[in-house]
């Protein structure tokens, strides 16, 4: 459990790659391509960390699509 200063988090304003197709295969969501760890920690990441993860996800999607 995390301790310290608690602040209210408005989840409606946090950018997310979630497309509401939530199914994990080998610990990766087939909808948003995030790992189970990334999904669990999403609201704790900084905006910069979330942006970097989204960029990585987009690159991974492009690689998957170009290999098909």
N, C-alpha and C positions, 0 to 999 in steps of 0.2 A: 504494500500500500504506500502510495506516495504521500509525503507530508510536506508541510510548509504553507506558504501563502496559497489560499484557494481563490480562484477567480471563476466567475461564471463564464462558461463557454457557449456562445451562440453557434450551434452546429449548422444553422441555416446559411451562415456566411463563410463557412470553411469550404474551399474548393475541394472537390473530390472527383476521382475518375469513375466512381461507382455508376453503373448503368442498370442496377437493380436486377442483374442476372447473377445471383450469388450461389455459386457452387464451386467448392474447392476440389481440385484434382492435384495430387502431389503437393499439397499445401499452397497452391496458387489458384486464385479465383479465375474462372474461365470468362467472367464478365469484364472485370476491370484489370486483370493481370497483376493485382497486388498479392503479395504473400500474406499468409495468415498473420504473421508478425506485423506487417505494415498496416493491415486492416485494424488490428487490435490497438496499435499505438497511434493511429492517424490523428486523433485530436490532441495528442501530446506533442507531435512534431511541430517545429516552427513553420511559418509560411514558406521560408526558403527551402526547408527540407521537403515539404510537400511538393513544391514546384519542381525540385530536382527529381523526385520519385516519379511525378507525372511525365516529365521529359524522358526518363528511362523507359517507362511503360510505353510511351508513344514510339520510341525507337524499337523496342522489342516487338510491338505489333507490326511495324513496317517490315522487320526482318522476317517474321512469320508469314506475312502476306506475300512477300517477294519470293519466298521459298516454295510457295504453292503453285 
